[in-house]
Amino acid sequence: MISAFGKGEEMKIVMGPLTLACPGWGLEGSRVTTLVAKGTEGRPDVLAAQILCGAALQGARVVMLLPAAREQDETWKMMIAQLADGNAKSAVQAMMGLSISMYTCGAGWDRAERADLVYAPGLSARELRQLDQKTKAPILVIGKDFDRESSNRPVEKIRVGKDTLLIDSEGVEIPVVYDPSGPIYRPA
């Protein structure tokens, strides 16, 4: 769900098992949130797909800026599984009814300025700073360990494990259950 803090204030995107465990926590426009694997069984791609689908289902304008073809992106593959049991054609039809725009190979950056959430995996620190200037929306990245110098915004790191999610800035570890049939993370 998207909730405004107040008139003229930035939006916050509230999501899944993290919000259930930490009420009030969400992806904020003032931050870059990066999902990294915690151990070999962590699935940041699954959590990213869950966040993106959940945000779009709640009416957020989601812009996905993929560095290569969508078939090469693990999060895209997880979105197909979550929306349509692995059927790409059905998933694309489902997405047509949602506010998800996807661009590949460097296209679509101009669309980021009107987004409520931007997903941009595979960015370099320089590209992240350029994206910072194009949008006020929360930026979600995956698999990158950005530091404060990489962005004009604070960087929030979430370590995704098989049975826990760890929010670095809060020092909070959230027990979850990874359900491979979804695939999806559920609160424990």
Backbone bond lengths (Angstrom), bond angles and torsions (degrees), N, CA, C in turn:
res aa  C-N    CA-C-N  psi(-1)  N-CA   C-N-CA  omega(-1)  CA-C   N-CA-C  phi
1 M - - - 1.438 - - 1.516 108.18 -
2 I 1.307 116.90 149.61 1.457 121.71 177.42 1.517 106.37 -106.67
3 S 1.309 116.61 129.99 1.459 119.20 179.33 1.517 109.14 -131.95
4 A 1.315 115.95 131.34 1.457 120.62 178.42 1.527 108.31 -83.30
5 F 1.329 117.15 139.83 1.450 120.69 177.07 1.521 110.76 -72.92
6 G 1.272 118.15 -32.19 1.454 123.39 -177.91 1.505 108.77 172.33
7 K 1.308 115.98 171.15 1.457 119.76 -177.51 1.522 110.62 -57.25
8 G 1.324 115.12 127.45 1.455 120.71 177.82 1.517 114.82 79.79
9 E 1.331 117.78 -2.27 1.455 119.70 -179.70 1.510 110.33 -93.21
10 E 1.323 116.31 162.11 1.454 121.08 -176.83 1.516 111.53 -70.21
11 M 1.323 114.94 157.49 1.451 121.69 179.12 1.522 109.90 -83.51
12 K 1.324 115.05 155.61 1.454 121.35 174.70 1.518 107.44 -126.12
13 I 1.313 117.00 133.10 1.457 121.07 177.98 1.517 107.27 -101.50
14 V 1.314 114.54 118.07 1.450 122.07 -177.10 1.525 107.72 -94.60
15 M 1.344 116.77 139.52 1.448 117.48 -174.06 1.507 114.39 -146.99
16 G 1.311 113.84 135.83 1.442 128.58 166.87 1.508 120.79 30.12
17 P 1.332 116.21 -136.40 1.460 121.07 -171.55 1.524 113.63 -63.30
18 L 1.336 117.96 -25.89 1.456 119.71 178.83 1.518 111.09 -67.76
19 T 1.311 116.80 -43.05 1.456 120.54 -177.56 1.519 111.18 -71.26
20 L 1.325 117.20 -34.41 1.459 119.50 177.44 1.522 110.84 -63.08
21 A 1.317 117.04 -37.61 1.457 121.19 -179.02 1.531 112.41 -83.62
22 C 1.330 117.35 -30.31 1.473 122.66 -178.63 1.522 108.78 -126.89
23 P 1.331 118.59 79.48 1.469 120.10 -178.52 1.531 111.34 -52.87
24 G 1.317 114.66 135.44 1.461 120.25 179.78 1.516 114.12 92.41
25 W 1.339 117.29 -14.20 1.461 119.58 178.85 1.521 108.86 -78.01
26 G 1.290 116.72 144.78 1.454 120.26 177.31 1.511 110.78 -170.20
27 L 1.317 115.69 172.55 1.461 120.79 176.01 1.520 107.21 -77.10
28 E 1.311 116.62 122.55 1.457 121.31 -176.38 1.516 111.05 -112.45
29 G 1.335 115.48 150.43 1.449 121.74 179.55 1.505 113.69 -63.72
30 S 1.309 116.57 -18.79 1.454 118.99 -179.16 1.529 112.68 -84.72
31 R 1.365 117.19 -0.31 1.458 119.86 -174.11 1.531 112.78 -130.88
32 V 1.319 113.07 158.21 1.455 121.83 165.61 1.520 104.40 -104.38
33 T 1.323 117.56 128.58 1.459 120.94 177.36 1.513 108.08 -110.34
34 T 1.319 115.44 124.65 1.457 120.48 179.72 1.524 109.52 -114.51
35 L 1.316 116.10 132.85 1.458 122.69 177.97 1.522 108.03 -102.60
36 V 1.324 116.41 123.50 1.462 121.10 178.67 1.526 108.84 -126.03
37 A 1.319 116.48 149.87 1.459 121.08 179.55 1.522 109.73 -72.04
38 K 1.312 114.92 136.56 1.466 121.93 173.72 1.523 105.38 -107.78
39 G 1.304 116.64 100.95 1.454 120.48 -175.03 1.514 110.99 84.78
40 T 1.311 115.71 179.19 1.460 120.29 -175.44 1.521 113.31 -80.39
41 E 1.322 118.16 -16.04 1.458 119.89 -176.59 1.521 113.37 -100.17
42 G 1.329 117.92 -0.66 1.461 120.81 178.33 1.516 111.29 -69.16
43 R 1.311 116.78 142.22 1.471 121.83 -177.00 1.539 110.51 -124.35
44 P 1.335 118.11 75.65 1.464 119.37 177.99 1.524 112.57 -61.77
45 D 1.335 118.08 -27.17 1.460 120.97 178.01 1.526 111.29 -64.44
46 V 1.322 116.91 -37.34 1.470 121.10 178.73 1.523 109.94 -68.10
47 L 1.342 117.02 -46.23 1.464 119.80 179.64 1.524 110.83 -64.41
48 A 1.340 117.79 -39.57 1.470 120.93 178.04 1.527 110.46 -61.45
49 A 1.333 117.49 -44.88 1.466 120.69 178.51 1.522 110.89 -61.92
50 Q 1.317 116.20 -40.35 1.466 121.49 178.68 1.531 110.65 -62.67
51 I 1.315 116.83 -42.77 1.464 121.60 179.11 1.528 110.26 -64.27
52 L 1.332 116.80 -48.07 1.465 121.47 -177.51 1.529 111.65 -63.78
53 C 1.332 117.22 -46.67 1.470 120.50 178.84 1.527 110.54 -63.56
54 G 1.325 116.26 -44.36 1.463 119.98 -179.68 1.516 112.29 -61.97
55 A 1.327 116.89 -43.18 1.466 120.56 179.11 1.524 110.82 -63.09
56 A 1.334 117.17 -45.17 1.467 120.87 -179.69 1.525 111.47 -65.37
57 L 1.325 117.29 -39.01 1.466 120.43 178.60 1.525 111.73 -64.59
58 Q 1.338 116.40 -26.56 1.458 120.83 178.29 1.536 112.24 -89.00
59 G 1.328 117.12 2.59 1.461 120.71 175.13 1.509 116.14 100.40
60 A 1.333 118.28 2.50 1.463 120.49 178.04 1.521 109.87 -70.95
61 R 1.328 116.37 143.89 1.462 121.23 173.50 1.526 107.37 -84.22
62 V 1.323 115.19 109.67 1.461 122.14 -176.63 1.525 108.75 -102.67
63 V 1.323 116.10 128.81 1.452 121.91 175.75 1.526 107.29 -116.57
64 M 1.329 115.40 123.73 1.457 122.24 177.91 1.526 108.48 -106.58
65 L 1.329 116.56 121.89 1.458 122.46 -179.69 1.536 107.78 -112.55
66 L 1.319 115.93 88.40 1.459 121.03 -175.58 1.523 110.47 -86.09
67 P 1.342 117.56 138.39 1.467 120.17 -177.92 1.526 113.89 -72.81
68 A 1.323 117.27 -20.62 1.470 121.22 -177.53 1.528 108.16 -139.35
69 A 1.305 117.70 -167.12 1.460 122.35 178.92 1.525 110.03 -60.42
70 R 1.327 116.97 144.73 1.463 120.45 -175.65 1.522 112.50 -59.64
71 E 1.329 117.98 -30.96 1.454 120.79 179.99 1.524 112.46 -65.75
72 Q 1.338 116.98 -16.39 1.458 121.59 179.25 1.526 112.83 -91.19
73 D 1.328 118.17 -6.70 1.463 122.18 -176.93 1.529 109.97 -96.30
74 E 1.329 116.52 122.99 1.464 121.50 -177.88 1.527 112.07 -65.03
75 T 1.316 117.91 -35.14 1.469 120.22 178.61 1.522 110.40 -64.99
76 W 1.315 117.34 -41.01 1.474 120.97 176.90 1.526 109.51 -59.20
77 K 1.336 116.86 -43.98 1.462 120.31 179.19 1.531 111.04 -61.11
78 M 1.335 116.88 -38.40 1.468 120.26 178.79 1.530 111.27 -70.36
79 M 1.336 117.24 -33.46 1.467 120.08 176.25 1.526 110.21 -64.12
80 I 1.326 116.73 -40.04 1.470 120.67 177.23 1.523 109.71 -60.61
81 A 1.326 116.28 -43.85 1.461 120.46 -179.99 1.530 111.07 -64.58
82 Q 1.336 117.06 -41.75 1.459 120.66 -177.07 1.524 112.54 -73.32
83 L 1.326 117.35 -36.72 1.467 120.48 -177.15 1.521 113.61 -85.65
84 A 1.350 117.29 -29.94 1.468 118.15 -170.55 1.528 113.28 -149.96
85 D 1.313 117.20 35.07 1.472 121.10 176.82 1.528 113.70 48.36
86 G 1.326 116.74 37.77 1.454 120.36 175.52 1.513 115.93 88.90
87 N 1.319 118.72 -1.40 1.461 121.85 -179.44 1.531 108.64 -89.50
88 A 1.332 117.03 106.36 1.464 121.72 -174.93 1.524 112.09 -60.45
89 K 1.324 117.71 -41.51 1.461 120.68 -178.59 1.532 110.67 -63.44
90 S 1.318 117.71 -43.92 1.465 121.44 178.15 1.523 111.23 -65.84
91 A 1.336 116.58 -37.46 1.461 120.43 179.14 1.522 110.71 -64.41
92 V 1.328 117.21 -43.49 1.463 120.55 178.65 1.529 110.07 -62.68
93 Q 1.331 117.62 -41.13 1.466 120.53 176.94 1.522 110.87 -62.86
94 A 1.331 117.08 -40.68 1.469 120.48 177.67 1.523 110.70 -63.55
95 M 1.333 116.72 -39.98 1.459 120.81 -179.16 1.521 112.10 -68.30
96 M 1.326 117.00 -25.40 1.468 119.37 179.44 1.522 110.47 -63.37
97 G 1.314 117.86 -26.91 1.453 121.78 177.44 1.519 113.10 -87.21
98 L 1.321 117.03 -5.63 1.456 121.95 179.65 1.522 109.38 -107.11
99 S 1.302 115.38 167.53 1.466 119.29 179.96 1.532 110.47 -95.56
100 I 1.344 115.16 59.86 1.461 121.59 176.74 1.526 108.25 -113.93
101 S 1.323 115.41 125.26 1.461 121.03 174.84 1.517 107.15 -115.88
102 M 1.324 116.08 131.47 1.453 120.71 -178.25 1.519 109.73 -120.91
103 Y 1.323 114.78 135.66 1.460 121.68 178.42 1.516 108.14 -133.10
104 T 1.324 116.32 148.38 1.453 120.78 -179.05 1.521 110.88 -126.61
105 C 1.307 114.48 162.16 1.473 123.29 171.73 1.529 113.67 53.66
106 G 1.310 117.37 44.95 1.456 121.90 174.93 1.510 116.50 86.83
107 A 1.317 118.07 -0.18 1.470 120.94 179.41 1.531 110.32 -88.01
108 G 1.322 116.33 160.03 1.456 122.30 170.84 1.512 117.23 88.92
109 W 1.320 117.45 0.59 1.465 119.12 -178.16 1.527 111.77 -60.85
110 D 1.334 117.32 -30.23 1.464 120.32 178.95 1.527 111.66 -66.89
111 R 1.329 118.09 -20.81 1.473 122.33 179.31 1.522 112.53 -78.91
112 A 1.310 117.59 -16.58 1.462 121.66 -177.01 1.526 112.22 -62.93
113 E 1.322 117.19 -29.26 1.471 119.10 -176.79 1.524 112.97 -66.24
114 R 1.332 118.74 -22.11 1.468 121.51 -179.95 1.529 112.63 -103.72
115 A 1.319 116.82 7.31 1.462 121.28 -176.40 1.527 111.76 -83.22
116 D 1.330 114.95 155.44 1.465 121.76 170.60 1.525 110.07 -96.05
117 L 1.336 116.48 -21.43 1.461 123.20 177.94 1.521 107.93 -151.85
118 V 1.336 116.63 132.39 1.461 121.80 178.53 1.523 108.23 -117.64
119 Y 1.324 115.89 126.64 1.463 122.73 174.50 1.517 106.61 -106.84
120 A 1.334 116.37 121.28 1.465 120.30 -175.94 1.530 110.07 -142.26
121 P 1.328 117.56 82.98 1.460 120.21 178.88 1.525 111.36 -75.50
122 G 1.314 116.22 157.57 1.460 120.63 172.44 1.513 115.57 75.33
123 L 1.332 118.14 17.29 1.457 120.27 179.99 1.519 111.64 -77.17
124 S 1.314 115.45 147.16 1.460 120.58 167.94 1.532 106.24 -85.29
125 A 1.326 117.10 168.15 1.465 120.83 178.47 1.535 110.54 -60.26
126 R 1.329 116.85 -38.53 1.468 120.50 179.07 1.533 110.91 -64.20
127 E 1.327 116.62 -44.11 1.466 120.53 179.04 1.531 111.16 -64.99
128 L 1.319 116.54 -36.61 1.463 119.70 177.76 1.529 110.69 -63.29
129 R 1.319 117.87 -42.48 1.469 120.89 177.71 1.528 110.70 -63.49
130 Q 1.346 117.47 -37.18 1.467 120.29 177.13 1.524 110.98 -66.00
131 L 1.322 117.11 -40.85 1.465 121.02 178.66 1.526 110.97 -66.69
132 D 1.328 116.80 -36.93 1.466 121.89 175.21 1.529 111.12 -51.25
133 Q 1.327 115.70 -39.60 1.464 120.86 -176.65 1.519 112.64 -76.76
134 K 1.323 118.12 -18.48 1.462 121.90 -176.57 1.520 114.06 -92.19
135 T 1.337 118.33 -19.38 1.459 119.86 -174.89 1.517 112.19 -144.75
136 K 1.311 114.58 152.12 1.461 121.11 172.58 1.525 110.53 -102.63
137 A 1.337 116.53 -2.38 1.461 122.16 -178.63 1.527 110.70 -71.33
138 P 1.328 116.94 157.42 1.467 118.96 171.36 1.522 109.87 -59.03
139 I 1.314 115.85 143.74 1.463 121.15 177.76 1.521 107.19 -114.18
140 L 1.326 116.13 126.58 1.457 122.69 178.84 1.521 108.38 -110.41
141 V 1.330 116.57 124.58 1.454 121.29 177.20 1.528 107.73 -124.02
142 I 1.300 115.86 165.91 1.460 119.47 -176.76 1.520 109.92 -135.25
143 G 1.329 115.10 138.74 1.448 121.02 173.30 1.516 116.24 74.00
144 K 1.312 118.24 4.67 1.468 120.86 -179.91 1.518 109.07 -108.05
145 D 1.309 115.51 142.10 1.455 121.46 179.43 1.531 108.35 -107.59
146 F 1.336 116.12 68.20 1.461 120.62 -177.93 1.523 110.39 -71.01
147 D 1.310 116.13 149.96 1.456 120.98 173.77 1.529 108.61 -112.41
148 R 1.315 116.84 -179.15 1.467 121.53 -176.24 1.528 112.84 -61.32
149 E 1.319 118.02 -30.61 1.460 120.67 -179.46 1.530 112.00 -75.06
150 S 1.312 117.58 -14.21 1.463 121.58 -178.19 1.519 112.61 -77.04
151 S 1.319 116.76 -19.60 1.455 120.73 -172.44 1.517 110.64 -139.02
152 N 1.326 115.04 156.63 1.451 120.46 173.15 1.526 110.47 -79.94
153 R 1.315 116.91 -6.81 1.461 123.61 -178.29 1.523 109.99 -114.62
154 P 1.333 116.23 162.42 1.467 117.95 171.33 1.527 109.84 -64.36
155 V 1.322 116.52 148.06 1.467 121.95 179.00 1.523 108.63 -108.50
156 E 1.331 115.63 124.14 1.469 122.54 176.40 1.517 107.40 -101.23
157 K 1.328 117.35 126.72 1.452 120.70 179.90 1.526 109.39 -109.73
158 I 1.337 115.74 131.04 1.458 121.49 174.90 1.523 107.04 -118.42
159 R 1.315 115.57 121.47 1.460 121.30 178.20 1.524 107.68 -92.99
160 V 1.331 115.40 120.87 1.456 122.25 -174.34 1.524 109.32 -102.99
161 G 1.317 115.98 115.23 1.457 121.66 176.60 1.519 110.05 -109.98
162 K 1.313 116.33 -176.75 1.463 119.91 178.95 1.524 111.29 -71.03
163 D 1.345 116.13 -38.34 1.462 118.68 -176.76 1.529 114.01 -125.35
164 T 1.341 117.63 9.62 1.459 121.00 176.27 1.525 111.18 -147.67
165 L 1.317 114.65 152.83 1.461 122.93 169.42 1.517 105.46 -121.06
166 L 1.310 117.43 132.57 1.455 121.36 -178.50 1.524 108.95 -119.69
167 I 1.336 115.78 120.09 1.465 121.66 175.33 1.522 106.63 -92.11
168 D 1.325 117.12 109.44 1.461 121.07 -174.21 1.526 113.26 -58.11
169 S 1.331 118.02 -47.29 1.461 120.17 -174.39 1.520 112.30 -65.67
170 E 1.313 116.86 -30.77 1.461 121.43 -179.08 1.526 111.07 -90.19
171 G 1.329 116.64 -20.37 1.452 120.07 -174.52 1.518 111.81 66.46
172 V 1.320 115.95 25.99 1.457 121.86 -176.39 1.516 109.74 -103.55
173 E 1.317 116.80 128.53 1.455 121.96 174.47 1.523 108.02 -106.93
174 I 1.314 115.08 125.27 1.460 121.17 -173.73 1.523 109.10 -110.49
175 P 1.330 117.65 120.90 1.460 118.78 177.72 1.533 110.45 -73.24
176 V 1.325 115.08 133.18 1.460 121.51 179.23 1.523 108.99 -135.51
177 V 1.308 114.50 168.10 1.459 121.36 173.86 1.519 106.52 -120.70
178 Y 1.323 115.84 126.01 1.462 119.92 175.46 1.517 107.94 -88.17
179 D 1.327 115.89 119.87 1.460 121.78 179.62 1.529 107.78 -106.46
180 P 1.351 117.85 103.70 1.464 120.02 -177.15 1.521 113.44 -68.04
181 S 1.327 119.47 -16.42 1.452 120.22 179.89 1.519 111.70 -72.18
182 G 1.346 117.53 -19.89 1.465 121.91 179.97 1.515 113.49 -72.45
183 P 1.307 119.84 -57.02 1.451 125.22 -21.00 1.522 109.81 -67.89
184 I 1.340 115.84 143.20 1.460 120.17 -175.72 1.521 110.20 -160.19
185 Y 1.327 116.05 153.61 1.453 121.83 171.51 1.522 108.10 -98.11
186 R 1.336 115.76 135.78 1.468 122.21 177.37 1.533 108.41 -123.52
187 P 1.333 116.91 151.00 1.475 117.87 174.48 1.529 109.60 -61.95
188 A 1.315 116.92 141.92 1.475 121.02 179.13 1.526 110.19 -77.01
